[in-house]
Amino acid sequence: MLGNHPNIHKEPIYVNFSDISDNGQNILIYFYIDRTDYSSYLAIKENVNYKIMQILKQEKVDLAYNTQTIYIAK
């Protein structure tokens, strides 16, 4: 998907399993885009994130979300 995106340079593109934390596993996605203004960067980042979510949904991958329980004493 990243290699076919019209605003992403073909090289370098890195996708690496970077580390394990208390909240889950982290994946590093690294690439360059063909724009220099911040609003374009945000739009392309949002587009890539939505495409990643779409791929995860197609593959039936559910992400875990951090939860917390708070007890209040009376």
C-alpha positions in Angstrom: 0.0 0.0 0.0 2.8 2.5 0.9 4.7 1.7 -2.3 1.6 2.4 -4.4 0.6 5.7 -2.7 0.9 8.6 -5.1 2.4 11.0 -2.5 5.0 8.6 -1.0 8.5 8.2 -2.3 9.2 4.6 -3.2 12.4 4.5 -1.2 13.2 4.4 1.6 10.1 2.7 3.1 10.6 0.9 6.4 8.0 -1.1 8.3 9.5 -2.7 11.4 8.2 -4.4 14.6 10.0 -2.0 16.9 9.3 -3.0 20.5 7.0 -4.4 23.1 5.5 -2.2 25.8 3.1 -2.5 28.6 0.4 -1.3 26.3 1.1 -3.6 23.3 3.4 -4.1 20.4 4.7 -1.1 18.4 5.3 -1.0 14.7 7.5 1.7 13.2 6.3 3.0 9.7 8.9 5.3 8.1 8.6 6.9 4.7 9.1 10.2 2.9 6.3 12.2 1.2 6.4 14.6 -1.8 5.1 17.6 0.1 6.7 20.0 2.5 3.7 21.9 4.0 2.3 20.7 7.3 -1.3 20.5 6.2 -0.4 18.2 3.3 1.6 16.0 5.7 -1.3 15.7 8.1 -3.7 14.8 5.2 -1.3 12.1 3.9 -0.7 10.7 7.4 -4.5 10.5 8.0 -5.0 8.8 4.6 -2.3 6.2 5.4 -3.7 5.6 8.8 -7.2 5.0 7.4 -5.7 2.6 4.8 -3.9 0.7 7.6 -7.2 0.5 9.5 -8.9 -0.8 6.4 -6.3 -3.5 5.9 -6.6 -4.6 9.5 -10.4 -4.8 9.2 -10.1 -6.9 6.0 -7.7 -9.2 7.8 -10.0 -9.4 10.8 -7.3 -8.0 13.1 -8.6 -6.4 16.3 -6.4 -3.9 18.2 -6.3 -3.9 22.0 -7.0 -0.6 23.7 -5.5 0.4 27.0 -8.0 0.2 29.8 -7.9 1.2 33.4 -10.2 0.5 36.4 -10.6 3.1 39.1 -12.1 2.3 42.5 -13.6 5.1 44.5 -14.0 4.5 48.3 -17.1 5.8 49.9 
